[in-house]
Amino acid sequence: MTPPHRERGSATVELVLLAPVLLMLLWFLVCCGRLSDTRLQIEDAAHQAARAATHHHTRPGAAEAARTTAAAALDDAGITCQDLTVTTHDTPSNGTTATAEVTCTVGLQDLALLQVPGTTTLTARATAPVDRFRSRTPRFEDSEAHWGANRGAGGER
């Protein structure tokens, strides 16, 4: 057994030696948490984009709605994409599905201590059912407007 006076300061030395390792571990956990949260937000944006695409009758309308909805969802979540790509794969028709794929390149520059790459690309894909009984007239505009403004409801008479 060693005398107690010889072990003085050993806890301080151990802490000094372990502190960098513990800080790197903590930084790694922060990095993993950020990537996990970002991945979940991108999956949510893909689900919202697919659902938005189901409300349109044409492929260009569905693609634009999906793109706009995904960008807004990521912006609301505080995710900044250096490169955002939203792709729709189907023309939504009644009783089918609409698929949206969201690809986002996010920067990791603020985690430079770990020497992680500058960016990473995350992709999510979601499919939403198109309502079988949705409106078949895509021209219905505003139910609160007077008859003449509602061309889809026969206001052109």
Secondary structure, DSSP 4 states (H G I P E B T S, - for coil): ---GGGGTTHHHHHHHHHHHHHHHHHHHHHHHHHHHHHHHHHHHHHHHHHHHHTT-SSHHHHHHHHHHHHHHHHHHHT--EEEEEEEE-S---TTSEEEEEEEEEEE-GGGGGGT--SEEEEEEEEEEEPPTTS-S-TT---TTS-GGG-GGGTTT-
